Every structure is written in structure tokens, then in C-alpha cells.
Amino acid sequence: MNIKNINKDKLLVQKKKYAFLLTIMALGILAGILFVFFISSEDKTLLLDNLNGFFTSIKENKLNYTDSLINSISGNLLSILLIWLLGISVIGIPFILCFLVFKCFVLGFSISSILVNYGFKGIFVAFSYVFPHQLLYLVMWLLLSFYALSFSSKLFRLLFLKKNINLKEHFRKYLKILLICLFSSCLISLFEVYVTPQLIKLFIF
């Protein structure tokens, strides 16, 4: 009975953590969506030029797929390693949350920029831009952030509250999460670079 209660308590705590992180992510996306409406007309013009340049490159097959893949994989791997390393530090929690908000802010800003500049036609482009690789990225960042926060909190309780915690076991699990995220990130980057432009090309106007 006690074991069941302990498991229920752990499950409840995990649900609360996920709910908190999902709320943080939703706020980040919302902030990114709204931010487009507050930038100056000059910035909007510059944004439109950048979007047009990006879509023109896709339409005319001028994308450098090798460079894009290298940039995508290297950027994601560095971000994953950064979050993972922050998780093994006691002071990493606020930085992890800021990183998660930033990632969601950029996604919201990108979607809103497409919709604002291209209207109804931009819905299909925005959908191609988001589904499925951006959603997979969000799941990956959510999973990594959850385990990073969990490990950081366990480390804090072990060092400062002197709790009896099997840190070696938790670290082994945390290391598995790192490997899963690294492998998943490479697969998602391949889809992002080689498949997403082809999907966007179907809806370029």
C-alpha cells in the first residue's frame, strides 16, 4: 500500500512538472506570435525580404543541403549538450527554463511571421514548416528539459538537503536520455533539411 502511494505521489509530481513545462512552452510560443505585431514597419519589411529570400531559394532549388544539414545538426547537438550539462549543475534550472522559452518563442515568431506576411496562403506553408519536424523538436526539448530539471533537483537534494538518493542510477538514466536526444536530433535534422523544403515547395505561391 505504501509502495502504491509512493508511486502515485511520484506520478503526480511528474505530471505537475510536465504541466509546468508545457505552460512555459505555450507562453513562449504565444509571446513569439504576438511579438510580430509589435515590431516596427522597417523590421517587418526586413523580415518579409528574408522570408522571400528563403522561399525563393527553396523554389529555385538553390538551397545548400550539405551546409544546412551541418548547421542544423551542429546547432541542435550543441543545444542538447548545453541543456544536459546544465542539468548536472545545481544552478542550471533557470537557464534551462529560459532556453525552453526561447526555443518556443522562435517557433511562434516564425509561424506568425509567415501568416502575417502571406495571409491565408501562408497557412499551408506554416503547416509544412511546423509538421512534423518542429513538433518533434518540441517533444525532444520537453523530454530533455524534464529530465534535466529532475536530475538537477535530485542533485540539489543530495548535496544540500542530505537526502538518500542513488545518484548513480539516476545519472545512468539521464545519460540514456542524452543519447536518445542526440540520435533523435540527427534524424529530425535530416527530415528538416531534405524533406521539409520539398513540402514547402508544394505550397509556395
Disulfide bonds with the S-S distance in Angstrom:
none
